[in-house]
Amino acid sequence: MRLGILIGEDNDVVENVRMTALMGATLLIAPMRGDRSRRATLAARAADNGMYIAYAHTSSDQAMIVGPDGRVLARHSRANDGLIVARVLPSLAEASSARQALAARRPDLYAPLAHRGNAYPLAMETERPAPRGALPLSFAIVGRNRVMR
């Protein structure tokens, strides 16, 4: 099992959690302080990336462990003296639909997002002028029954 650690507001950046998953982490350790409303977003990040997230609020008694499907597996309550336990199975994270989606990513299609401003030359721009103001256009027709693999 590979662990990732993002501290505080680093957990708020969607790309940080995604990169942790892409680097192979199946469990993200997420200590935080401040606004406790982040718990819902962490469950969403767990489901988006097919990973477990262990969250601990450093200035209160709140903590939880979320599964790769976004379900809360364990939550701190006053009855359990600050210790929470959940079974973490890396095989569940690896088999999750989110991990399958990560494996099917096409970074070449969204490479322009990684560049600042309009500095990225779009590959779809034509090299020569088009007659009468025509624009290059490409599209794909995808059937409703298409299954991602």
C-alpha positions, -999 to 999 in steps of 0.1 A, spaced: 0 0 0 13 35 -9 4 64 14 1 101 4 0 130 28 -15 164 20 -15 189 49 -42 216 55 -53 236 25 -33 214 1 -63 190 4 -86 217 -11 -69 216 -44 -85 189 -66 -54 184 -86 -33 177 -55 -55 148 -45 -56 136 -82 -18 137 -85 -15 117 -52 -37 90 -67 -18 91 -100 14 86 -81 0 54 -67 -13 63 -33 -43 42 -21 -45 60 12 -43 97 17 -36 111 52 -53 145 55 -47 164 87 -64 198 87 -75 227 108 -99 256 103 -132 251 85 -147 217 92 -170 218 62 -142 202 41 -154 167 52 -179 165 24 -153 175 -2 -129 149 10 -155 122 6 -160 134 -30 -122 134 -36 -120 98 -23 -147 87 -48 -132 108 -76 -98 91 -72 -107 57 -59 -86 60 -27 -91 59 10 -88 92 29 -80 94 66 -90 129 79 -82 144 112 -92 179 123 -62 191 144 -80 216 166 -112 196 174 -122 160 180 -134 154 144 -119 126 124 -131 101 98 -119 75 73 -136 75 39 -135 45 14 -127 46 -23 -164 49 -31 -168 80 -9 -187 62 19 -176 71 55 -162 39 70 -154 53 105 -162 86 122 -150 98 156 -176 102 183 -172 109 219 -179 73 227 -147 60 210 -121 81 229 -105 96 198 -95 64 181 -112 53 149 -105 21 130 -115 9 95 -104 -20 74 -84 -6 44 -81 -30 14 -59 -17 -13 -75 -42 -37 -108 -23 -33 -92 10 -43 -75 -6 -73 -107 -22 -85 -128 10 -80 -145 26 -110 -126 58 -103 -93 40 -108 -105 25 -140 -114 60 -151 -80 73 -142 -64 45 -163 -85 56 -193 -75 92 -190 -64 110 -222 -40 137 -210 -31 146 -246 -67 160 -250 -64 184 -222 -27 194 -223 -37 230 -230 -51 232 -194 -16 229 -180 -3 260 -198 -8 296 -187 -28 319 -209 -29 312 -246 7 302 -249 -1 267 -260 -4 263 -298 -35 243 -304 -29 213 -327 -62 218 -344 -54 252 -359 -49 249 -396 -14 257 -410 -28 274 -441 -57 299 -446 -91 284 -452 -111 297 -482 -139 321 -476 -135 322 -439 -141 284 -433 -132 270 -400 -115 236 -393 -139 214 -374 -137 179 -360 -162 160 -340 -170 124 -329 -203 105 -326 -204 83 -296 -232 58 -291 -251 57 -259 -241 21 -252 -204 28 -253 -186 13 -223 -153 27 -211 -126 0 -206 
